[in-house]
Amino acid sequence: MCRITGSLTAILGILVAALVRAVGQEPLPYRDQARSLEERVADLLSRMTLEEKVALAAHLSAHAGATRASTLSSSTPCRSGT
């Protein structure tokens, strides 16, 4: 849990820093809802550093693992002979 919280905090910090830089500038393409999803994703990825991309991938991977683990632990065990 601590690892996920730390990753989430790092990602939020990165996003806040990016938003602070953008204040007072023209709207960024990745925030323009009139653009296609593909354009927006490509623009955002082009602005991210390698470290930001790795942190995001690690966060998503950890979240997927936690979701998978909670799904497995909450499933009803099979009863033999039924």
VMD Tcl script that draws the C-alpha trace (Angstrom):
set ca {
  {0.00 0.00 0.00}
  {2.83 2.37 0.86}
  {4.45 1.79 -2.54}
  {1.21 2.66 -4.34}
  {0.72 5.78 -2.22}
  {4.29 6.89 -2.93}
  {3.86 6.34 -6.66}
  {0.56 8.19 -6.69}
  {2.10 11.09 -4.79}
  {4.98 11.25 -7.28}
  {2.62 11.22 -10.25}
  {0.42 13.93 -8.73}
  {3.52 16.03 -8.07}
  {4.60 15.67 -11.69}
  {1.16 16.66 -12.95}
  {0.97 19.69 -10.63}
  {4.40 20.84 -11.80}
  {3.29 20.51 -15.41}
  {0.14 22.50 -14.74}
  {2.04 25.27 -12.96}
  {4.32 25.64 -15.98}
  {1.29 25.89 -18.24}
  {-0.44 28.73 -16.37}
  {-0.72 31.82 -18.52}
  {0.13 29.96 -21.70}
  {-2.00 28.92 -24.63}
  {-4.14 25.84 -23.92}
  {-2.11 22.68 -24.31}
  {-3.13 20.28 -27.11}
  {-3.53 17.37 -24.70}
  {-6.17 19.35 -22.78}
  {-8.10 20.37 -25.92}
  {-11.21 18.19 -26.02}
  {-11.84 19.20 -29.63}
  {-8.79 17.14 -30.66}
  {-8.90 13.40 -31.17}
  {-7.88 11.09 -28.35}
  {-4.90 9.90 -30.39}
  {-3.65 13.48 -30.85}
  {-4.07 14.27 -27.18}
  {-2.27 11.14 -26.00}
  {0.57 11.65 -28.49}
  {1.01 15.26 -27.33}
  {1.01 14.36 -23.64}
  {3.47 11.49 -24.13}
  {5.78 13.75 -26.13}
  {5.88 16.19 -23.18}
  {6.61 13.54 -20.54}
  {10.17 12.66 -19.54}
  {11.33 9.06 -19.45}
  {11.18 9.18 -15.65}
  {7.55 10.34 -15.75}
  {6.63 7.56 -18.17}
  {8.33 4.94 -16.00}
  {6.59 6.25 -12.86}
  {3.23 6.14 -14.62}
  {3.84 2.61 -15.94}
  {4.93 1.42 -12.49}
  {1.86 2.99 -10.90}
  {-0.51 1.42 -13.43}
  {1.21 -1.95 -13.08}
  {1.00 -1.84 -9.27}
  {-2.65 -0.79 -9.44}
  {-3.47 -3.62 -11.86}
  {-1.73 -6.11 -9.56}
  {-3.61 -4.84 -6.51}
  {-6.92 -5.03 -8.36}
  {-6.17 -8.56 -9.56}
  {-5.16 -9.66 -6.05}
  {-8.31 -8.24 -4.44}
  {-10.46 -9.93 -7.07}
  {-8.80 -13.28 -6.41}
  {-9.05 -12.98 -2.62}
  {-12.72 -12.02 -2.71}
  {-13.80 -14.89 -4.96}
  {-15.68 -17.78 -3.40}
  {-13.51 -20.89 -3.13}
  {-14.66 -23.98 -4.98}
  {-16.02 -26.77 -2.87}
  {-14.89 -30.24 -3.74}
  {-17.62 -32.67 -4.62}
  {-20.15 -30.04 -5.75}
}
mol new
graphics top color blue
foreach p $ca { graphics top sphere $p radius 0.5 }
foreach p [lrange $ca 0 end-1] q [lrange $ca 1 end] { graphics top cylinder $p $q radius 0.2 }
display resetview
